[in-house]
Amino acid sequence: MIQAIPVLRLLRLRFPSAHIAWWVDASLTPLLEGDRDLSEVIPFHRRELKAWRGVVGFGQSVLRMRRRRFDWVLDLQGLLRSSVVSWVANGGLTAGVDDPREGAAAFYDLAVPRPSQATHAVDWYLEVLRRVGVPTDLPFEWLPQRPAIAQSILARWPVGDRRWICLQPGARWWNKRWPVRHFQEVVRRVAAADPGIGFVVLGGREDKPLGQEISGAHPGRILDLTGELSLPEMIEWLRVADLMLTNDTGPMHAAAALGIPVVGLFGPTDPRRTGPYGQVTEAVRIPLHCSPCLKQRCRNPRSMACLEDISPELVTRAIQSRWHPSR
């Protein structure tokens, strides 16, 4: 979703008076609420789809789109379910990314293939705009600051003049998680080298055990905020940070969108395709014959070797080389 926001920005620049809506899982709506370029958020509750109430709500959200009679419906997810919904929405033109995994292209009027196997997701989404005649070379602000939330961050936590490293130990795929003991060792090494650095652990409620483990590495220097931040608050915390150390997950893309130096840790996924945009060459990975496998299940006899073999020493050196000189 973070990687798709440039499409919204460029659509608004091209069509300043258009009604632009975003159909999205309700859990992610805080990222879009109040966005100056968005006319409408159409939420659905993905977590409730196993219950009848959720199915009814899902159908109502699709009918809401259909009643709008949109000129364009753009599907940037490229999955079967998203393409079917796009087709049912019945816009004047339905366009989307041509991902061969689930045959989504069958439901589009215009299917846009990935320009190359190594094309980044952001550039693939922008290619959809190019195909419908929207310029993609105009400047825009990816994630504008939310002043009230930014002030709340400063008031609630001891940001001060300390330099901060944000840590993101969680990830939706378990095999995208760098070992917690490695995070702990990096904290010890970086803290010993620079007493002015503080650490913030980010993540949802499900990441709380990870945050607690990492916090034990250096009590007093680590602020464990797992499960305590809204999505907008997480973005504003990233904005005050000097660097982010992270697995391949959503907050990594937010940090990249803000221009924060990112040390991204990659195992089963390909940083060229889904790495921190503009910083993919800085991603940390170990070249193995099985990596990137793009699979949620590790089949290496030495489980998760692609991440286990990324040493704390290597990551510490990457952090030390990525400090932004102006921050």
Number of C-alpha atoms within 10 A of each C-alpha: 14 17 22 17 18 22 21 15 21 21 19 18 18 14 12 11 9 13 14 18 17 17 19 17 15 14 13 15 17 13 16 18 13 13 14 10 19 18 15 15 18 16 19 24 17 15 11 14 14 9 9 10 11 16 16 13 17 19 12 15 19 18 15 14 21 17 11 13 13 17 11 16 25 22 24 24 17 24 19 18 12 18 27 17 20 26 20 15 22 19 20 12 16 22 27 29 25 24 18 13 10 13 13 23 23 14 19 22 15 18 20 22 16 19 11 9 9 12 13 22 19 19 18 22 23 20 22 25 20 13 13 12 10 17 15 20 8 9 10 12 11 19 20 12 14 14 10 8 17 17 11 12 18 14 11 8 10 10 15 9 8 15 17 23 24 24 25 28 25 27 20 13 13 12 21 25 22 26 19 15 14 18 24 17 19 22 25 16 13 18 17 12 11 10 11 12 18 20 25 22 26 27 25 17 14 13 18 20 12 22 27 16 14 25 21 12 17 15 9 10 19 24 20 20 18 23 15 14 16 15 18 18 18 20 24 25 22 25 19 19 22 22 25 26 24 26 25 30 21 16 24 27 21 23 28 22 21 17 19 24 24 30 26 25 26 26 30 23 20 19 24 18 18 20 27 30 23 14 17 19 11 17 18 20 22 17 11 12 9 14 21 17 15 12 13 13 14 20 11 12 7 9 12 21 18 25 23 16 16 19 16 20 12 13 21 19 12 18 18 11 11 16 14 12 6 5 10
